[in-house]
Amino acid sequence: MSHVTTHVLDAALGRPAPGIDVGLSGPSGEIIAVGVTDADGRVKDLGPEVLPAGDYRLEFEVGSYFTAAGRTAFYPRVTIDFIVTDVDEHYHVPLLLSPFAYSTYRGS
């Protein structure tokens, strides 16, 4: 399993958000992995099984998701910066999304 996984839920519709491009960048800004949310809104395979400690970034291209659904949105992308401190732990970073707001948390 990837060290980092994510799950996007369209909170306005109360269901998963499929088809969103997601990128994972490492401490020096290099792109480590890219993926697309599946029918359940998940990216289960996003990068290696182990990442070194450091700062990372997930970038979600949400604008195209809303455009494809014929919905207007304020944010074209959502960027989440987080820190890997324990290389033995799994990092799940969910995104709760609506056209004009978003939130995130450290999942399990």
Secondary structure, DSSP 8 states (H G I E B T S, - for coil): --SEEEEEEETTTTEE--S-EEEEE-TTS-EEEEEE--TTSEEEEES-S---SEEEEEEEE-HHHHHHTT---S-S-EEEEEEE--TTS-EE--EEEETTEEEE--B-
